[in-house]
């Protein structure tokens, strides 16, 4: 599974760094380092939708406040 987080300027302002840090923690906490690849990219073209995240090819809008729920629903349930 590949998770990609936008780190472009608009998403950065909306908290992409915190989203990345929390995802790094959750991946490590759940021992998923060998199953989940976390990466960054610049603009996904959906700047108005918050911190843009894709899991494989599925798009999500995530905030620092919703990243834990996102991880549980969209990552843990599919690993």
C-alpha positions as MATLAB code, in Angstrom:
seq = 'XXXXXXXXXXXXXXXXXXXXXXXXXXXXXXXXXXXXXXXXXXXXXXXXXXXXXXXXXXXXXXXXXXXXXXXXXXXXXXX';
ca = [
       0.000    0.000    0.000;
       1.305    3.459   -0.879;
       0.173    6.604    0.945;
       1.103    9.897   -0.693;
       0.664   13.243    1.074;
       0.727   16.572   -0.727;
       3.422   18.835    0.694;
       2.772   21.759   -1.647;
       2.336   25.247   -0.234;
      -1.465   25.189    0.140;
      -1.511   21.799    1.874;
       1.519   22.766    3.961;
      -0.403   25.765    5.314;
      -3.318   23.433    6.132;
      -1.126   21.065    8.154;
       0.491   18.543    5.819;
       3.608   18.361    7.996;
       1.532   17.333   11.011;
      -0.371   14.812    8.865;
       2.915   13.264    7.673;
       4.324   13.115   11.218;
       1.178   11.465   12.562;
       1.098    8.940    9.710;
       4.766    8.096   10.358;
       3.918    7.500   14.018;
       0.818    5.402   13.247;
       2.658    3.261   10.687;
       5.422    2.571   13.207;
       2.994    2.068   16.123;
       1.058   -0.552   14.133;
       4.199   -2.286   12.805;
       3.236   -1.597    9.202;
       6.625   -0.410    7.946;
       6.924   -3.418    5.651;
       3.371   -3.061    4.290;
       2.831    0.686    3.960;
       5.013    3.084    1.987;
       4.635    6.770    2.905;
       5.674    9.400    0.396;
       5.239   13.047   -0.437;
       4.407   14.910   -3.598;
       3.750   18.437   -4.693;
       0.370   19.751   -5.807;
      -2.336   17.212   -6.607;
      -4.526   19.949   -8.109;
      -7.205   19.908   -5.407;
      -5.804   22.671   -3.191;
      -9.206   23.826   -1.916;
      -9.886   20.393   -0.401;
      -7.403   20.552    2.462;
      -4.406   18.298    2.894;
      -4.616   16.000   -0.130;
      -3.753   12.354    0.497;
      -3.959    9.316   -1.744;
      -3.971    5.681   -0.679;
      -2.918    3.789   -3.776;
      -5.229    5.591   -6.248;
      -8.012    6.695   -3.871;
      -8.139   10.413   -2.959;
      -8.845   11.718    0.553;
      -8.949   15.129    2.190;
      -7.304   14.900    5.613;
      -6.557   17.385    8.393;
      -4.300   17.053   11.437;
      -7.510   16.536   13.466;
      -8.864   13.736   11.265;
      -5.666   11.839   10.410;
      -6.104    9.190   13.145;
      -9.645    8.349   11.976;
      -8.493    8.397    8.349;
      -5.708    5.940    9.194;
      -8.057    3.592   11.018;
     -10.748    3.629    8.308;
      -8.678    3.876    5.131;
      -5.401    2.153    5.995;
      -5.779   -0.314    8.876;
      -9.011   -1.733    7.487;
      -7.292   -2.505    4.147;
      -3.932   -3.889    5.275;
];
